[in-house]
Amino acid sequence: MKKKLSVAGINALTGEEFVRIIGPLFEHSPWIAENTWRRRPFAGLDALHRDLCATVREAGEEKQLALIRAHPDLVGRAALAGTLTPSSTAEQASAGLNKLTSREILAFEVSNQLYRDKFGFPFVICARLNKKEVILEGFRKRLKHSREEEIKSALEEIFKIARLRLQDIVEAT
């Protein structure tokens, strides 16, 4: 396991280094790290996470939707083709999504399509905190939401994902 960075070490990073290290916390969205770096110094891990989330909340709906759309479908083409980011691959595996029956894969494919058709973006859930059965139930529950509720739900799940990824690389303070 790689040595974790201290918050002091994070605060000392150049903007470019910060984006390289913190940028991947949010799927294919380095703009979040770019905009958050200016908020230094961070008092601790919680403050850093809070500031990253604030950057997303303040970004406006267009950028928020781009962030949501940057996430892969669960058990989608990228997962089946092995082209997910290393973090997404590990997170989906932790939920058991890499060991599905053909029937379960079909259930995810149908759920992904229903969700995308209704909301126009992929279903996002923190896979590390869930298992396949709970995730499939999550599709059923969240398909009943309004688009506004689902944008909020997706962002909250993204914040959970980012928090866990942050804890993987930065020491708790």
C-alpha positions in Angstrom: 0.0 0.0 0.0 1.2 3.5 -0.9 2.2 5.8 1.9 -0.6 8.3 2.5 0.0 12.0 2.3 -0.5 14.3 5.3 -2.8 17.3 5.0 0.3 19.5 5.4 1.7 17.7 2.4 -1.5 18.3 0.5 -1.4 22.0 1.4 2.2 22.3 0.1 1.5 20.9 -3.3 1.6 23.0 -6.4 -1.6 23.4 -8.3 -0.4 20.9 -10.9 0.5 18.3 -8.3 -2.7 18.9 -6.4 -4.7 18.2 -9.6 -2.7 15.1 -10.4 -3.2 13.6 -6.9 -6.7 14.9 -6.0 -8.2 15.2 -9.4 -8.9 11.4 -9.8 -11.2 11.5 -6.7 -13.9 12.7 -9.0 -14.3 10.6 -12.2 -12.7 12.3 -15.2 -13.4 15.8 -13.6 -10.0 17.5 -12.8 -11.8 20.9 -12.7 -12.9 20.2 -9.2 -9.4 19.8 -7.9 -8.3 22.8 -10.0 -10.9 25.0 -8.5 -10.5 23.7 -4.9 -6.7 24.1 -4.8 -7.3 27.9 -4.4 -9.1 27.3 -1.1 -5.9 26.1 0.7 -4.8 25.7 3.4 -7.1 22.9 4.4 -7.4 22.3 8.2 -7.8 18.6 7.8 -9.2 15.7 5.8 -12.8 16.8 6.6 -12.1 20.3 5.5 -10.6 19.2 2.3 -13.5 17.0 1.5 -16.0 19.7 2.4 -14.2 22.2 0.1 -14.1 19.7 -2.8 -17.9 19.1 -2.4 -18.5 22.9 -2.1 -16.7 23.4 -5.4 -19.2 20.9 -7.0 -22.2 22.4 -5.3 -21.2 25.9 -6.4 -20.5 24.9 -10.0 -24.0 25.0 -11.3 -26.2 22.3 -12.9 -24.4 22.1 -16.2 -21.0 21.2 -14.6 -22.8 19.0 -12.1 -24.5 17.0 -14.9 -21.1 16.7 -16.7 -19.6 15.2 -13.5 -22.5 12.8 -13.1 -22.2 11.8 -16.8 -18.5 11.2 -16.4 -19.4 8.1 -14.3 -19.6 4.7 -15.9 -22.7 2.6 -15.9 -22.6 -0.1 -13.2 -21.8 -3.4 -15.0 -21.9 -1.4 -18.2 -19.9 -1.7 -21.4 -16.7 -0.2 -19.9 -16.9 -2.7 -17.0 -17.5 -5.6 -19.2 -14.7 -4.5 -21.6 -12.3 -3.9 -18.7 -11.8 -0.2 -19.5 -12.9 1.4 -16.2 -10.5 3.5 -14.2 -8.6 1.4 -11.6 -10.7 3.0 -8.8 -14.0 2.2 -10.5 -12.9 -1.4 -11.2 -12.0 -2.0 -7.6 -15.1 -0.3 -6.3 -17.4 -2.3 -8.5 -15.6 -5.5 -7.6 -16.0 -4.7 -3.8 -19.8 -4.7 -4.4 -19.6 -8.1 -6.2 -20.4 -6.6 -9.6 -17.5 -8.5 -11.2 -19.0 -11.9 -10.3 -22.5 -11.7 -11.7 -24.6 -14.4 -13.5 -25.8 -13.6 -17.0 -29.2 -13.0 -15.5 -27.8 -10.4 -13.1 -25.9 -8.7 -15.9 -29.1 -8.5 -17.8 -30.9 -7.0 -14.8 -28.2 -4.3 -14.6 -28.3 -3.6 -18.3 -32.1 -3.2 -18.2 -31.9 -1.0 -15.1 -29.2 1.2 -16.5 -31.2 1.8 -19.7 -34.4 2.6 -17.8 -32.5 5.0 -15.6 -30.7 6.7 -18.5 -33.9 7.0 -20.5 -35.7 8.7 -17.6 -32.9 11.0 -16.3 -30.4 11.4 -19.1 -27.4 10.4 -17.0 -26.0 7.2 -15.4 -27.1 5.8 -12.1 -24.4 6.6 -9.5 -24.1 4.9 -6.2 -21.2 4.4 -3.9 -20.5 0.7 -4.8 -18.0 0.3 -1.9 -20.8 0.9 0.6 -23.3 -1.5 -1.1 -23.7 -5.0 -2.5 -25.3 -6.0 -5.8 -28.7 -6.7 -4.3 -28.9 -3.3 -2.6 -27.8 -1.6 -5.8 -30.5 -3.2 -7.9 -33.0 -2.2 -5.3 -31.6 1.3 -5.4 -32.4 1.4 -9.1 -36.1 0.5 -8.4 -36.4 3.1 -5.6 -34.6 5.9 -7.4 -36.5 5.5 -10.7 -39.4 6.9 -8.7 -37.6 10.2 -8.1 -37.9 13.4 -9.9 -35.0 14.5 -12.0 -34.1 17.2 -9.4 -34.1 14.6 -6.6 -32.0 12.3 -8.7 -29.4 14.9 -9.5 -29.1 15.6 -5.7 -28.9 11.8 -5.0 -26.3 11.2 -7.6 -24.1 14.1 -6.3 -24.4 12.8 -2.7 -23.3 9.4 -3.8 -20.4 11.0 -5.7 -19.4 12.8 -2.5 -19.3 9.5 -0.7 -17.2 7.9 -3.4 -14.8 10.9 -3.3 -14.6 10.7 0.5 -13.5 7.0 0.4 -11.0 7.7 -2.3 -9.7 10.7 -0.3 -9.3 8.5 2.8 -7.3 6.0 0.6 -4.6 8.7 -0.1 -4.7 11.3 2.7 -4.0 10.7 6.4 -6.9 11.4 8.8 -6.3 14.3 11.0 
